[in-house]
């Protein structure tokens, strides 16, 4: 999911000739040409340590490395690196993965992965903006997925649409169905239930 998107982004930037450093938990295998800077603390999806503790420990441990980067793309939960960079007038981009609409604060250079996500982000910031907060710079950049990474070996490509996601209207399965009807191309739908 989100981790693969970050790895694909690192790989693509390295392929374009950028020097890329990935700040990630120990054991992460970076793409070729990408340097790994290990996070000193990681929740690994558990409640403890908190995401805030992990991000603050990472800032403390990698302070010099973070300050040396031309641009930081903060894909963390609470965006503490982006907030610190903005406070010092340094460039940072933040990808909002879910409902953490108030991070970074102030919301600046924000990337949303869909138009509906951007709409929810802006709606969630109404109160913030009414209290004199700055206007939000939120752009939509659709997440790129290397579909060949999900193709079983030994099988040729076939002509059909694949929708693989969480079963939620915001994920676009209705649009996929309409597109398949309009084009006459077969559609394969597979996803994870909203109910756990």
Secondary structure, 3 states (H helix, E strand, C coil): CHHHHHHHHHHHHHHCCCCEEEEECCCCCCCCCEEEEECCCCCCCCCCCCHHHHHHHHHHHCHHHHHHCCCEEECCCCCHHHHHHHHCCCCEEEEECCCCCCCCCCCCCEEECCHHHHHHHHHHCHHHHHCCCCCCCEEECCCCCCHHHHCCCCCCCCCCEEEEEECCHHHCHHHHHHHHHHHCCCEEEEEECCCC
